[in-house]
Amino acid sequence: MASRTVSRPALRKKAVTTLLYAALALFAVWVLFPFWFLVNNSFMTPEEAVAVPPHWIPEEPTLGNYSAILAGKVAPGGAEVGLRVLTALGESLAVGVLTVMVNLALGGTAAYSMSRYKYRGSRFAYLAVLFARLVPAIAIVAAFFVALRDLGLINSRYGLVIVYTSFTLPITILVLKNYFDGLPRELDEAALVDGASRLQALWYVIRPIARPGFIAAACLVFLESWGEFFYALTLTNQLTIPPVLAGFRGFFQFNWTTLAAATVLAVVPPVLLALIFQRYVVRGLAQGVAK
Amino acid sequence: MVSSVGAGSTAGAKALPRPASAMSDRTFGLVLALPAIISLILVVGIPGVQTLVYSFQRVPLSDDPATFVGTDNYAKVLGDESFVESLVVTLQYTAGYVVLATVLGLLFALLLDQPLRGRGIARALLIIPWATPVIIAGVMWKWLIDPQVGGLNAVLFELGVLEDYKPFLADREWALVFTILAAGWHQASFSALLFLASLQTLPNEIVEAAKVDGATAWQRFRGVVFPWIRPMLLVVVVINVIYGVLQFDTVWVMTQGGPGDATTLLPILLYRQLFIFSDIGAGSALAVMLGVVAVLVSSIALILLGRDNPLEA
C-alpha cells in the first residue's frame, strides 16, 4: 500500500530494528554482568582480585578456590570459607530432594483428588490450600522456632523439610491440580472400565501422562527449597548453603575469591535445572505461582 | 480400546464405573486429599494460630508457661519509634522495588516478544536471574559494588562517572538503592516471565488486524496489547508488592539493616525482635500484622480478578 515511499519507512524500520538489538544487548549485560564478575573472581588469587584497575579476565587464572572447597580445606590466603561449603551444598541437596519427594507424594494425591472428586468440604479444602499459599513464611517463624526447639529439630534437615513443606505444598497442589484439570476424564474412565482400581488408574494411567506437571512442580519446589534463606538462618546453624554464603561479611575476615567460587557452585544447580526444564518450569510458574 | 469405552460409558456417563473396592467415590476423594490437608493444618494452620496466640502473650525463654498480656505486644511494637522509621523505609523500599521489577519486567517481556534473532537465547537468559536465589543475588551484588574488589566501581570510575571508588553500602541512600536493585534484578525476570506468558496467549490475528488498520506501535500497545495483559499486570504488581514488603534476604546479606537504620525493613525488625531481643510476643505481634497485610492485599487482588485466570483469558 504505502510502498511508493519506500525509503522513509524502510529507514525508520531499520532504525527501530537497530534500537531493538541495542536493547537486547543491554538486557544481556544486565543479566550477565554480575555473573561475569563473580565467575571471573572465582578464578583469581586474592591478590589479583583487589588489583586497581581490576582485571577483566584473570591474568594468572587459578583453580585454587575451587580445589580448596572441593577438598574441604582452608583456601590459599587462609580463608575458612572452604571448610563448610561442601557439607552445606550436600545438606541443601538433601533438603531439596526430600522436600520434593514429600511434595510430590502429598501434593500429587491431593491435587488429583481436588481435580476429580467431590466430597463434603472439598471446596473448603481447595480454598484452604489457596489461603495457605498466601500466608507468608516470615509471619509464622516464631511458632516454628519454638516447636522445632521443643522437638529437638533445630539445625536438622528433617526440621527444614517439615518447615519447607508449609510454603511448597500449596504450590505443588495448585500446579498439579491445574495440570490434572487439563487431562480428559475419559482417561480415568477408560482405565476403570478396563477393570483398574481407582488407585491403579491414578498410578498407571494419569501419573505417566502427567509427567510434565510433576516435573514442573518438582523444579519449582526444588528451586524454592535450594534458595530458602530466612528459615535456614533462623532455624539452623548454617546447615544449608544460603546462610553459609551470607555468613561471610567483612572483607578482611575472609577470602572473597573463595566465597566467589562457593557462590558459583551454589548458583549452578538451580540455574541449570531451570534451563534444562525451561518449558515446564515457566508453564508451572505461570499456572501455579501467579494464580 | 476407544470402541469398548464407548459401549461402557453410555451407562457410566454420570457416575464412574463401579470399582471393586467398597469405598464410595466421595470417601475415596477425601482419603486421597487427607494427608496433604492434615499436613497443611500441621505446618500452616497450627503455626499460624500459635503465632496469633503468642502475639497476646509474654513468652519466656525457659519452659515456664506463657502469660496472657492482652494487646501489650501490639502497643509495644506500634509505640516503638523504630517501628515508624522502619515502616517508612519499608514503604520507600517497596515503592522502588515494585516500580523497578514491574517496569523492567514489562520492558523485557515486550522486547523478547519481538521476532528478533537470538530471541531463544535471550529467553533462556531471562530465566537465569529468576533461577538465581534472591540470597545469592544479594551476595553477588554486595561484592559487585564493593569498593575493594567490586567491578561496578571500576566501570563507573573508568567511565568518569565516579571520581573515586565509593563504598556504596556505607551511604544511607545508596544502600537503599542497591538493596532494591539486587532484589529487583531477580524479580524483574520473574515479572517478565509472567508478562511473556501472557503475551504469548495474545492471538496474532488481533495484532495483525490492528497493523492492517494502520495502527502505530504505540497505538497497538495501548489499544490491544496493554488491555490483554492487564489482568497479569495486576497479578505481577500484587506479588511484587508482597515480596517488597516481606523482603529480607538481600537486605540481610548486603547491609543487615544499616548503615544506621537506613535499610531496616519491617522483616529485619521482626528478625531482631525474635532472635536478637528474644521477644517472641512482640515479634509475633509484628508477624501477625505483616501476615494480615500480605493476605489482605492478595485477597483483594483475587477478588478484583474475579474468576479470570490471566492465562486462560
HADDOCK unambig.tbl for C-alpha pairs under 7 A between the chains (distance, minus, plus):
assign (segid A and resid 31 and name CA) (segid B and resid 125 and name CA) 6.97 0.50 0.50
assign (segid A and resid 31 and name CA) (segid B and resid 129 and name CA) 6.58 0.50 0.50
assign (segid A and resid 34 and name CA) (segid B and resid 140 and name CA) 6.34 0.50 0.50
assign (segid A and resid 34 and name CA) (segid B and resid 141 and name CA) 6.82 0.50 0.50
assign (segid A and resid 34 and name CA) (segid B and resid 144 and name CA) 6.59 0.50 0.50
assign (segid A and resid 37 and name CA) (segid B and resid 144 and name CA) 6.88 0.50 0.50
assign (segid A and resid 37 and name CA) (segid B and resid 151 and name CA) 6.49 0.50 0.50
assign (segid A and resid 38 and name CA) (segid B and resid 140 and name CA) 6.64 0.50 0.50
assign (segid A and resid 49 and name CA) (segid B and resid 149 and name CA) 5.81 0.50 0.50
assign (segid A and resid 50 and name CA) (segid B and resid 148 and name CA) 5.83 0.50 0.50
assign (segid A and resid 50 and name CA) (segid B and resid 149 and name CA) 4.94 0.50 0.50
assign (segid A and resid 53 and name CA) (segid B and resid 154 and name CA) 6.64 0.50 0.50
assign (segid A and resid 54 and name CA) (segid B and resid 154 and name CA) 6.80 0.50 0.50
assign (segid A and resid 106 and name CA) (segid B and resid 35 and name CA) 6.19 0.50 0.50
assign (segid A and resid 106 and name CA) (segid B and resid 36 and name CA) 5.02 0.50 0.50
assign (segid A and resid 107 and name CA) (segid B and resid 36 and name CA) 6.26 0.50 0.50
assign (segid A and resid 109 and name CA) (segid B and resid 32 and name CA) 5.42 0.50 0.50
assign (segid A and resid 109 and name CA) (segid B and resid 33 and name CA) 6.17 0.50 0.50
assign (segid A and resid 110 and name CA) (segid B and resid 32 and name CA) 5.71 0.50 0.50
assign (segid A and resid 110 and name CA) (segid B and resid 33 and name CA) 3.95 0.50 0.50
assign (segid A and resid 110 and name CA) (segid B and resid 36 and name CA) 6.05 0.50 0.50
assign (segid A and resid 113 and name CA) (segid B and resid 29 and name CA) 5.05 0.50 0.50
assign (segid A and resid 113 and name CA) (segid B and resid 32 and name CA) 5.89 0.50 0.50
assign (segid A and resid 113 and name CA) (segid B and resid 33 and name CA) 5.80 0.50 0.50
assign (segid A and resid 117 and name CA) (segid B and resid 25 and name CA) 6.93 0.50 0.50
assign (segid A and resid 117 and name CA) (segid B and resid 26 and name CA) 6.64 0.50 0.50
assign (segid A and resid 117 and name CA) (segid B and resid 29 and name CA) 5.10 0.50 0.50
assign (segid A and resid 118 and name CA) (segid B and resid 26 and name CA) 6.01 0.50 0.50
assign (segid A and resid 118 and name CA) (segid B and resid 29 and name CA) 6.67 0.50 0.50
assign (segid A and resid 119 and name CA) (segid B and resid 26 and name CA) 4.73 0.50 0.50
assign (segid A and resid 119 and name CA) (segid B and resid 29 and name CA) 6.70 0.50 0.50
assign (segid A and resid 119 and name CA) (segid B and resid 30 and name CA) 6.45 0.50 0.50
assign (segid A and resid 132 and name CA) (segid B and resid 44 and name CA) 6.43 0.50 0.50
assign (segid A and resid 134 and name CA) (segid B and resid 295 and name CA) 5.54 0.50 0.50
assign (segid A and resid 135 and name CA) (segid B and resid 291 and name CA) 6.23 0.50 0.50
assign (segid A and resid 135 and name CA) (segid B and resid 295 and name CA) 6.32 0.50 0.50
assign (segid A and resid 136 and name CA) (segid B and resid 291 and name CA) 6.02 0.50 0.50
assign (segid A and resid 139 and name CA) (segid B and resid 287 and name CA) 4.39 0.50 0.50
assign (segid A and resid 139 and name CA) (segid B and resid 288 and name CA) 6.13 0.50 0.50
assign (segid A and resid 139 and name CA) (segid B and resid 290 and name CA) 6.57 0.50 0.50
assign (segid A and resid 139 and name CA) (segid B and resid 291 and name CA) 5.34 0.50 0.50
assign (segid A and resid 140 and name CA) (segid B and resid 47 and name CA) 5.83 0.50 0.50
assign (segid A and resid 140 and name CA) (segid B and resid 48 and name CA) 5.64 0.50 0.50
assign (segid A and resid 140 and name CA) (segid B and resid 51 and name CA) 6.01 0.50 0.50
assign (segid A and resid 140 and name CA) (segid B and resid 287 and name CA) 6.97 0.50 0.50
assign (segid A and resid 142 and name CA) (segid B and resid 51 and name CA) 6.44 0.50 0.50
assign (segid A and resid 142 and name CA) (segid B and resid 280 and name CA) 6.56 0.50 0.50
assign (segid A and resid 142 and name CA) (segid B and resid 284 and name CA) 6.50 0.50 0.50
assign (segid A and resid 143 and name CA) (segid B and resid 47 and name CA) 5.07 0.50 0.50
assign (segid A and resid 143 and name CA) (segid B and resid 50 and name CA) 5.93 0.50 0.50
assign (segid A and resid 143 and name CA) (segid B and resid 51 and name CA) 5.54 0.50 0.50
assign (segid A and resid 144 and name CA) (segid B and resid 47 and name CA) 6.50 0.50 0.50
assign (segid A and resid 163 and name CA) (segid B and resid 43 and name CA) 6.67 0.50 0.50
assign (segid A and resid 166 and name CA) (segid B and resid 40 and name CA) 6.43 0.50 0.50
assign (segid A and resid 166 and name CA) (segid B and resid 43 and name CA) 5.22 0.50 0.50
assign (segid A and resid 166 and name CA) (segid B and resid 44 and name CA) 5.68 0.50 0.50
assign (segid A and resid 189 and name CA) (segid B and resid 16 and name CA) 6.33 0.50 0.50
assign (segid A and resid 190 and name CA) (segid B and resid 5 and name CA) 5.78 0.50 0.50
assign (segid A and resid 192 and name CA) (segid B and resid 17 and name CA) 6.32 0.50 0.50
assign (segid A and resid 192 and name CA) (segid B and resid 19 and name CA) 6.88 0.50 0.50
assign (segid A and resid 193 and name CA) (segid B and resid 5 and name CA) 6.90 0.50 0.50
assign (segid A and resid 193 and name CA) (segid B and resid 8 and name CA) 6.90 0.50 0.50
assign (segid A and resid 193 and name CA) (segid B and resid 17 and name CA) 6.25 0.50 0.50
assign (segid A and resid 197 and name CA) (segid B and resid 19 and name CA) 5.89 0.50 0.50
assign (segid A and resid 197 and name CA) (segid B and resid 20 and name CA) 6.85 0.50 0.50
assign (segid A and resid 227 and name CA) (segid B and resid 133 and name CA) 4.66 0.50 0.50
assign (segid A and resid 227 and name CA) (segid B and resid 135 and name CA) 6.85 0.50 0.50
assign (segid A and resid 229 and name CA) (segid B and resid 135 and name CA) 6.64 0.50 0.50
assign (segid A and resid 229 and name CA) (segid B and resid 249 and name CA) 6.68 0.50 0.50
assign (segid A and resid 242 and name CA) (segid B and resid 135 and name CA) 6.62 0.50 0.50
assign (segid A and resid 246 and name CA) (segid B and resid 139 and name CA) 6.81 0.50 0.50
assign (segid A and resid 246 and name CA) (segid B and resid 253 and name CA) 5.36 0.50 0.50
assign (segid A and resid 267 and name CA) (segid B and resid 132 and name CA) 6.11 0.50 0.50
assign (segid A and resid 270 and name CA) (segid B and resid 131 and name CA) 5.86 0.50 0.50
assign (segid A and resid 270 and name CA) (segid B and resid 132 and name CA) 6.73 0.50 0.50
assign (segid A and resid 271 and name CA) (segid B and resid 128 and name CA) 5.83 0.50 0.50
assign (segid A and resid 271 and name CA) (segid B and resid 131 and name CA) 5.19 0.50 0.50
assign (segid A and resid 271 and name CA) (segid B and resid 132 and name CA) 6.28 0.50 0.50
assign (segid A and resid 274 and name CA) (segid B and resid 131 and name CA) 6.22 0.50 0.50
assign (segid A and resid 275 and name CA) (segid B and resid 124 and name CA) 6.57 0.50 0.50
assign (segid A and resid 286 and name CA) (segid B and resid 194 and name CA) 5.90 0.50 0.50
assign (segid A and resid 286 and name CA) (segid B and resid 197 and name CA) 6.89 0.50 0.50
assign (segid A and resid 290 and name CA) (segid B and resid 235 and name CA) 6.44 0.50 0.50
assign (segid A and resid 291 and name CA) (segid B and resid 309 and name CA) 6.93 0.50 0.50
